[in-house]
Each structure stands twice: as structure tokens, then as C-alpha cells.
Amino acid sequence: MKIAILINEGPYTHEATDSAYLFARAAIEKGHQVSRVFFYHDGVNNSTRLTEPPQDDRHIVNRWARLGDEHKIDLVVCVAAALRRGIKDENLAPGFRISGLGQLVEAGIQADRLVTFGD
């Protein structure tokens, strides 16, 4: 099954990001393909290289970057939501890219399931 994921919440403030990450890993382990993760609203905060959690905490941005790299997942950040929050190309973490809502629509059309995390 081909799965696309939409994340609407930021890291460390809501369980949506952790749940989405664990869901993606479990889906991949079961043999499904996660084709795209689209970060929208406060979810765009999952993409910034400016995130520096304490050493004893999980690094959510690096988790996504690593998962995307290992499994060729397209990590797309909504341009309008990113710019509203001061996120530009130069402060994106490796593996993420900025694009428009058309990428979310395309993911929904091409995937068998679009799974949403967060309000």
C-alpha cells in the first residue's frame, strides 16, 4: 500500500509528530511505501535545522530527515505556512524541501491512503 502523511502540529508540543513518525516506521516495516510526508500549519516546525533539543531528548527533526533519506520519502514543507513562521530554504534541515499545497493534493491522489496527524 502506498501511504502519504500530513502533519499539522509542531514537534515537542503535541504527540502528533511522534505518532506520525512511529506510524511511518511501522508501515515501512510491514512492507508499505510511505511516499510523501507533507508538513502543514505548525507542522512546518518539524523541518528547521534551528531545532536543538537537550542531549537526553529525541531529535524529532533528525528522525524525519534520517527516515526520509533511508526510505526515499519526499519530505515537503508548505511554503505559505513556513514563511509565516520564518522558515526559509536556508534554515531547512537536510532532506526537507519547500513547496506548495499542490504537493499535498498530488500525494492524496497518488497514495492509497492519506493519513493526517494533528488538528
Kinemage of the C-alpha trace (Angstrom):
@kinemage 1
@onewidth
@group {chain A} dominant
@subgroup {mainchain}
@vectorlist {calphas} color= white
{ca met a 1} P 0.000 0.000 0.000
{ca lys a 2} L 1.216 3.497 -0.851
{ca ile a 3} L 0.763 5.921 2.051
{ca ala a 4} L 1.086 9.703 2.283
{ca ile a 5} L 1.179 11.511 5.630
{ca leu a 6} L 0.025 15.011 6.597
{ca ile a 7} L 1.421 16.540 9.811
{ca asn a 8} L -0.273 19.671 11.186
{ca glu a 9} L 1.430 20.009 14.591
{ca gly a 10} L 4.889 21.074 15.651
{ca pro a 11} L 7.457 18.963 17.473
{ca tyr a 12} L 7.577 18.815 21.269
{ca thr a 13} L 4.164 20.480 21.731
{ca his a 14} L 1.832 17.740 20.569
{ca glu a 15} L 2.052 13.960 20.242
{ca ala a 16} L 1.023 14.125 16.569
{ca thr a 17} L 4.588 14.296 15.282
{ca asp a 18} L 5.809 11.369 17.361
{ca ser a 19} L 2.713 9.362 16.411
{ca ala a 20} L 3.234 10.114 12.710
{ca tyr a 21} L 6.879 9.093 12.882
{ca leu a 22} L 6.099 5.824 14.671
{ca phe a 23} L 3.251 5.135 12.228
{ca ala a 24} L 5.560 5.715 9.240
{ca arg a 25} L 8.223 3.392 10.639
{ca ala a 26} L 5.667 0.676 11.418
{ca ala a 27} L 4.124 0.958 7.942
{ca ile a 28} L 7.526 0.636 6.297
{ca glu a 29} L 8.403 -2.358 8.485
{ca lys a 30} L 5.162 -4.033 7.335
{ca gly a 31} L 6.175 -3.547 3.695
{ca his a 32} L 4.133 -0.460 2.834
{ca gln a 33} L 5.577 2.522 0.989
{ca val a 34} L 5.462 5.983 2.560
{ca ser a 35} L 5.747 8.190 -0.495
{ca arg a 36} L 5.462 11.695 0.968
{ca val a 37} L 5.170 13.461 4.297
{ca phe a 38} L 3.622 16.914 3.985
{ca phe a 39} L 4.230 19.361 6.843
{ca tyr a 40} L 1.499 21.990 7.175
{ca his a 41} L 0.420 24.649 9.716
{ca asp a 42} L 2.681 24.341 12.808
{ca gly a 43} L 3.907 21.047 11.390
{ca val a 44} L 6.425 23.017 9.325
{ca asn a 45} L 8.411 23.461 12.551
{ca asn a 46} L 9.439 19.818 12.171
{ca ser a 47} L 11.717 20.845 9.303
{ca thr a 48} L 14.003 23.519 10.691
{ca arg a 49} L 17.686 22.920 11.310
{ca leu a 50} L 17.465 25.521 14.106
{ca thr a 51} L 15.908 22.939 16.451
{ca glu a 52} L 18.316 21.911 19.220
{ca pro a 53} L 16.691 19.690 21.852
{ca pro a 54} L 18.585 18.714 25.022
{ca gln a 55} L 21.018 15.819 24.545
{ca asp a 56} L 18.826 13.432 26.533
{ca asp a 57} L 15.736 14.133 24.398
{ca arg a 58} L 14.801 12.793 20.981
{ca his a 59} L 15.714 14.971 17.999
{ca ile a 60} L 12.492 14.896 16.003
{ca val a 61} L 13.815 16.848 13.005
{ca asn a 62} L 16.780 14.495 12.622
{ca arg a 63} L 14.450 11.483 12.950
{ca trp a 64} L 12.414 12.647 9.962
{ca ala a 65} L 15.496 13.549 7.934
{ca arg a 66} L 17.049 10.132 8.572
{ca leu a 67} L 13.813 8.246 7.806
{ca gly a 68} L 13.333 10.239 4.608
{ca asp a 69} L 16.882 9.557 3.487
{ca glu a 70} L 16.818 5.839 4.324
{ca his a 71} L 13.473 5.158 2.638
{ca lys a 72} L 13.423 7.787 -0.131
{ca ile a 73} L 10.453 9.634 1.403
{ca asp a 74} L 9.661 13.052 -0.028
{ca leu a 75} L 9.570 15.473 2.951
{ca val a 76} L 7.615 18.524 1.779
{ca val a 77} L 7.113 21.717 3.780
{ca cys a 78} L 4.225 24.052 2.882
{ca val a 79} L 5.702 27.297 1.589
{ca ala a 80} L 2.992 29.624 2.949
{ca ala a 81} L 2.981 28.051 6.414
{ca ala a 82} L 6.790 28.021 6.504
{ca leu a 83} L 7.177 31.673 5.533
{ca arg a 84} L 4.622 32.717 8.159
{ca arg a 85} L 6.877 31.074 10.731
{ca gly a 86} L 10.179 32.410 9.384
{ca ile a 87} L 11.269 29.144 7.813
{ca lys a 88} L 13.092 29.510 4.506
{ca asp a 89} L 15.246 27.236 2.348
{ca glu a 90} L 18.419 28.281 4.144
{ca asn a 91} L 17.237 27.009 7.529
{ca leu a 92} L 15.663 23.736 6.409
{ca ala a 93} L 17.197 20.561 7.767
{ca pro a 94} L 18.724 18.197 5.186
{ca gly a 95} L 16.183 16.137 3.270
{ca phe a 96} L 13.300 18.624 3.512
{ca arg a 97} L 12.088 20.829 0.683
{ca ile a 98} L 9.660 23.728 0.466
{ca ser a 99} L 6.767 23.538 -1.992
{ca gly a 100} L 3.085 24.380 -2.347
{ca leu a 101} L -0.214 22.770 -1.460
{ca gly a 102} L -0.282 21.138 -4.885
{ca gln a 103} L 2.168 18.592 -3.474
{ca leu a 104} L -0.375 17.660 -0.789
{ca val a 105} L -3.134 17.283 -3.386
{ca glu a 106} L -0.860 15.180 -5.580
{ca ala a 107} L 0.095 12.968 -2.613
{ca gly a 108} L -3.579 12.412 -1.809
{ca ile a 109} L -4.352 11.446 -5.388
{ca gln a 110} L -1.375 9.133 -5.873
{ca ala a 111} L -1.478 7.382 -2.493
{ca asp a 112} L -3.873 4.642 -1.458
{ca arg a 113} L -4.263 6.388 1.895
{ca leu a 114} L -3.575 9.913 3.184
{ca val a 115} L -3.178 9.767 6.958
{ca thr a 116} L -3.452 13.007 8.943
{ca phe a 117} L -1.835 13.707 12.308
{ca gly a 118} L -2.886 16.758 14.332
{ca asp a 119} L -5.779 19.173 14.016
